């Protein structure tokens, strides 16, 4: 009888152990919203999916293409997505314009240490420096991050009044090449390559990066929903650790990482997107500021200045509170974040 009882107990323990193991191995689903289409920089998120880093961290991550930072912020705020990738200025704007919203997304990791925004013009326009933009006709979609932040760039460089022309994103570079506008704002790694695709030579394009002309705004960040922060902070920590591991691989071998972008969108131009990814790495990920501050992190003084600048430039309903938009508690260790190669 005792033997039978022992066997029954052992069997029950085995079943319980198997059930607990199955529970432990059930991955946590994370819906992730990109800021834009499946282009070169999307490899940063598709790499850890394809290589199994998220899976090894106990996560089931799905990555969807987006249509702008504002949309990514809105979708995380609505609860449709758990996490996302968006321009920090868009996150700040949402907070300041929706002070009573219950689900304001929070930035948990800086990916683009500098804003990718720049002003671009053709050399034949005679524009060679920011001051030359005074009185000129500039073009960009109304929601473009560079256009929204232009007042900060304008103030920092003493630029006089300019005239704006709005257009849909696919027409921006076309209108510059045609001469419909004198200059455009946009992400350098997007618009520069788009200009080349429309017949402009890189040598004939003047690029005035905001980061090189006194505007030290942070660029894109990983954001998380307050619900996820409250209910499963461990999932956020696991996500950032796995992402960082994948980002290190992408920085080391961008060409290989583009294959994961190609797998999600079969019509992408692999050489073009490889160049786009490399340009993003060189200008906003492995930038001098990023190497000085550390990958993934935000400095309090710079963050506070940006909050003030965004409040003014975006004319927000309330002032941006830097402490409300940033939470560094989920970041990997300094050793894990040390992924940027030395120049």
N, C-alpha and C positions, 0 to 999 in steps of 0.2 A: 504494500500500500504506500509505504514511504517512497519506494522506488518510483512508483507511478506518479506520485505527487511531485517528486523531483523532476521527472521527465516533463510533466505538464508545465511546471514552473519554468523549466528551461525553454520549452517551446514558446510559452507566452513571452518570455524575455526576448527571444529571438525575433518574434513578430513585432514586438514593441520597438526593438532596436532597428529593424528594417524599416518600420514606419517612420521613426525619427530620422533615419538617414535619408529616406525619400523626401521628407519635409525639408531637411537641411539642404538637399540638392535641388529643390525646386527653385529655379531662378526667379529673381524679382524683375517683373517687366518694367521697362523704362521707355516711354515714348519720347523721342528727341526730335526737335524741330530746328532745322538749319535756317540760316538767314537768307539763303539764296539757292540757286540751282545747283545741280551736281557738276561743279567745276573744280579746278585744281585744289583749292583750299579745303574742299569737302573731304579730301583724302585723310585729313587729320582725324576725322570721326569714323570714316569707313575702314581705315586700317585696323583699329582695335576690334571692330566687328569681325572683319575678315580673318584676322589672326587669332581670334578666340580670346582676346584679353578680357573683354567684358564678361564673356561666358565663364572664364576661369575665376572671375571676381564674384560670381554668383548672380550675374545680371543677364537679362534677355533684352538687349537694346535694339530698338528699331529706329532708323534714321530716315527722316523724310525731308525732301527738298522744300525750300521756302520761297517767299516772294518779297522779302525785305525784313529789316530788323523790327520795324513796328509790328508787322504781322506775327513775328516770332514771339514778341513780348505779349501781344494780345492772346495768342493761343495758349501760352503757359499760364497767363493770368486767368483764362477761362477754365482751366483745368483739362483742356483737350490734350495738352502735352504736359509731361512731368518736368522736362528740362529743355533747354534750347540754347541757341547761339545767336547773340544779338549785339549791336553796337551799344556800348555803355550809355551813351548820350540818350538813346531811345529808352533805355531802362529808367534813367533819371527823369526824363520827360513824363513817362507814364506815372511814376510816383508823385511828381509835383502837380500833375494835372488831375490825378485821381486820389486825393488825400484820404477819402473815405472808403476806398476799395478794400475789400477784405483779403484779396489774393494778389498782392503786388509781388511780382517776381524779384528775386534777389540775385545779384552777381556773386558767384562763388569761386571763379577763377578767371584771371586775365589771360587771354590767348594772344591778342594783338596789343602789344605794349604801347604802340603808337597808332593813332588813327591812320588808316590808309588813304584818307581824303587828300586830294591835291587839286590845284587848278592846272589845267592843261590848255596849251595854245599852240598854234603852228608858228614857226619862226617868222614866216612872212608877214605875220600880224604886227611885228615890231615889239611884241610883249616879251620882255626878258626878265622882269622882276615884278614883285607884287605892286609897287607903285604905278606901274604901267597899266594896271587894270582900271584906274580911275576913268570914268566916263565910257567904259567899254560895255558891250553887250555880252552877258554871260548866259549860258544855257545849262539846264539840268532839270530832271523831274522834281516836282515840288517836295517830294519826300526824301530826296537824296541827302545822305548824311553830310556831304561836303557843302551842299547848298544851305542846309539848316544851320551848320556851324560857321558859315562864311562870315557872319558878323564878328566872330571872335578873331578870325584871320584878318578881317578888314581892320579892326581896331588895333591889333598887334602890329600891323604894318602901315598904318596911316593911309589907307586907301580911301579915296573919295567915293562919291555915289556911283553905283553901277546900275545897268538896266538888265532885268532878268527876263528870260524867255523860257517857258515851261514846255516840256515835251515828254513823250513816253520813253522809257529807257532805251529801246532799240534804235531810236532816232537821234540820240544824243551825239554820238561820234560822227554820224552821217552829216548832221547839220554843221558841225565844226569843219569837216572836210569840204563841204559845199560853200562855206563862208557865210552861212546864215547867222552864226554867232562868232564872236571874237575869241571866246574861251569857254571851257566847260569845267564843272566840278565833278568829281567822281573818285572812286577808289583807283589808285594808280594801277594796280595789277589787273584791273578790269578794263578801264578805258584806254590805257596805253596799247594793250594788245588788240582791243577792238578797233582802234585807229589804224593800226597796221593792217588789220584784216580789210579795212576800207581803202587801202591804197597809200596811206601815209607812211613815210619812212621814220623809224625811231629817231634818227638823227635830226629830223625836221620838227620834232615835237619838243616844246618847252614844258617841263614839268616843275611845278612849284609845290612841293609837299608841305602840308601844314606843319608837320613835325620839324621841318628844317627852317621854318620861319616863325618861330616863337609860339607855336600852338602845341602844347604838350598834352593833348587829350588822349586818354586811353581809348583804344578801339574796341574790337569785339571781345565779349566775355561769355563764359558759360553761365547760364542762369538756371535757377531751380525754383519750383513753386513752393510757397509757404507750407502747403499741405505735405509735400514730400519732406521738407525740412523738419516738420513737426513729427510726422509719423514714421519716417525711415531715414534718419540722418546717416546711418551706416551705409545705405545705398549710394548716397551722394559721395561719401568718402571713397567707396569702392569704385564708383564711376570715374572720379578724378584721378585716382591712382592708375586705373587701366588706361584712361585717355592719355595720361602723361607718358606711360610706357610706349603707347602707339605713336605719340607725337615725336618721341625721340627717334623712332625708326623712320618716320616720314622725313624728318630733317636730315637724317643720315643718307637716305636713298629716295629722293622724291620720284624718280622715274619709275621705280618699282611700285610705289604707292599709288600712282595714277591708274594702274591696272584695276584697282578696286573702284575707282570712279567710272572707268570704262565698263565695268561689270554692272553698274547701276544705270548707266545711260550709254547705250551702245553707239550712239552717233557722235560722241565727243571726239574732238581732234586731240589725239594723245600728245603729239609734240607741243601743240599750243597750250594745253592744260598743264603740261609738265613745266613749261616756261612760266605760266601764271603762278603755279605753286611755288616755284623757286623764287620768283619775284616777291611773293608774299612773305616767304621765309626771310629773305634778305632785308626787306624794308620794314616789316612790322613785328616779326616773331623773334628773329635773332638780330635785333637792332642794338645799337650801343646802349640805349636806355634799358632795354630788356636785360642785357648782360650785366648792367650796373645794378639794377633793382632785383633781379632774379625772376626766372620764368614763373608765370602764374600769379605773381603777387602785385599788390597795389600799395603805393606809398601814401600815408595819411595826408600829408601836405598837398601833394599833387592831386589827390582825390578831392580834397576840399576845394581847391582852386577850380577844378573842373566843374564841380557842383555849382559854384557861384557863376562861372562863365555860362554854363548851360541854362541856368535860371534866367540870366539876362538875355542871351541870344535867342532863346526859344520863347521868351516872354511867358513863362509858366504861371499857372494860377497861384501856386505857392512856391516858396523857395525849396530847392532840392536839399535834403539832409543827407550828407554823404554816409553817415552811419546807418541809414535805413536801406541803402542800396547795395551795401557790400558786406559780405560775411566770409572771413578768411579761415574760419574754424574747420572747414572740411578739406583744406589743402593737404597734399602729401608732405612728407618731411623735406627739409632743405636738401638733403642728399638725393632724394627721389626727384626733386624739381631741378636738379643740376643737369639739365639735358642740352644746354646750348653750347655748341662747339666754340672754342676761342677763335677769334679772328687773327 
